[in-house]
């Protein structure tokens, strides 16, 4: 995960794959939406901003924060670092491996 509020940094943030949003539209009608995958991840990331939280506060440890530039050399990362599937998952993609 990355953010324009934290330029040059990327990190691994665990988030639910599904999120539910609810709120009133411009006509005062209640709306609900189920989000999944990348759409759910982005919504949760942006909601964190409303709460004053940036993604580095959500990573499990500093070893899960890396400079954006290091992604260019990720072929040199350990096979399972920092988690299973990280090495083969492209930027912005989700990995189904646990």
C-alpha positions as CSV (number, residue, x, y, z in Angstrom):
1,X,0.0,0.0,0.0
2,X,1.2,3.5,-0.6
3,X,-0.1,7.1,-0.3
4,X,0.6,10.5,-1.6
5,X,0.7,11.7,2.0
6,X,3.7,9.4,2.6
7,X,5.7,9.9,-0.6
8,X,8.3,7.3,-1.5
9,X,7.2,4.7,1.0
10,X,5.2,1.5,0.6
11,X,4.0,-1.0,3.2
12,X,2.0,-4.2,3.8
13,X,-1.3,-3.4,5.5
14,X,-3.7,-6.2,6.2
15,X,-7.3,-5.2,5.5
16,X,-10.6,-7.1,5.1
17,X,-11.3,-8.1,1.5
18,X,-14.9,-6.8,1.8
19,X,-16.2,-3.5,3.1
20,X,-19.7,-2.2,3.5
21,X,-20.4,1.6,3.2
22,X,-23.5,3.3,4.1
23,X,-24.6,6.9,4.0
24,X,-27.1,9.4,2.8
25,X,-27.0,10.7,-0.8
26,X,-27.8,14.3,-1.9
27,X,-31.5,13.6,-1.8
28,X,-31.4,12.3,1.8
29,X,-31.9,8.7,0.7
30,X,-29.9,6.1,2.6
31,X,-27.5,4.1,0.4
32,X,-25.5,1.1,1.0
33,X,-22.7,-0.5,-1.1
34,X,-20.7,-3.7,-0.8
35,X,-17.1,-3.3,-1.9
36,X,-14.6,-6.0,-2.5
37,X,-11.0,-6.4,-3.6
38,X,-9.0,-3.3,-4.5
39,X,-12.2,-1.1,-4.3
40,X,-12.6,-2.2,-0.6
41,X,-8.9,-1.6,0.1
42,X,-9.0,1.9,-1.3
43,X,-12.2,2.8,0.6
44,X,-10.7,1.6,3.9
45,X,-7.5,3.5,3.1
46,X,-9.4,6.7,2.4
47,X,-11.6,6.2,5.5
48,X,-8.4,6.0,7.6
49,X,-7.6,9.5,6.3
50,X,-10.9,10.8,7.6
51,X,-9.9,9.3,11.0
52,X,-6.5,11.0,10.8
53,X,-4.6,7.7,10.3
54,X,-1.9,7.1,7.7
55,X,-1.0,3.6,6.4
56,X,2.3,3.3,8.2
57,X,0.4,3.2,11.5
58,X,-1.4,0.1,10.2
59,X,1.6,-2.0,9.3
60,X,2.5,-4.8,11.8
61,X,6.1,-3.6,12.2
62,X,8.8,-1.4,10.6
63,X,10.1,-4.4,8.6
64,X,6.9,-4.2,6.6
65,X,7.7,-0.6,5.4
66,X,10.0,-0.3,2.4
67,X,11.1,2.6,0.2
68,X,9.3,2.7,-3.1
69,X,12.7,2.5,-4.9
70,X,13.4,-0.9,-3.3
71,X,10.5,-2.4,-5.3
72,X,12.7,-2.2,-8.4
73,X,15.0,-4.8,-6.7
74,X,12.3,-7.1,-5.3
75,X,13.6,-10.1,-7.3
76,X,16.4,-10.1,-4.7
77,X,13.9,-10.4,-1.8
78,X,13.6,-13.6,0.1
79,X,11.1,-16.0,-1.4
80,X,8.5,-15.4,1.4
81,X,9.5,-11.9,2.5
82,X,7.6,-10.2,4.0
83,X,4.7,-12.5,3.5
84,X,3.7,-15.4,1.2
85,X,3.0,-14.2,-2.3
86,X,4.6,-10.7,-1.8
87,X,7.4,-11.5,-4.3
88,X,5.0,-12.4,-7.1
89,X,2.3,-9.8,-6.4
90,X,2.4,-6.7,-8.6
91,X,2.0,-3.2,-7.3
92,X,-1.6,-2.5,-6.7
93,X,-2.6,-6.2,-7.1
94,X,-4.0,-8.4,-4.3
95,X,-2.7,-11.8,-3.4
96,X,-5.0,-14.6,-2.4
97,X,-2.2,-16.6,-0.8
98,X,-2.2,-16.8,3.0
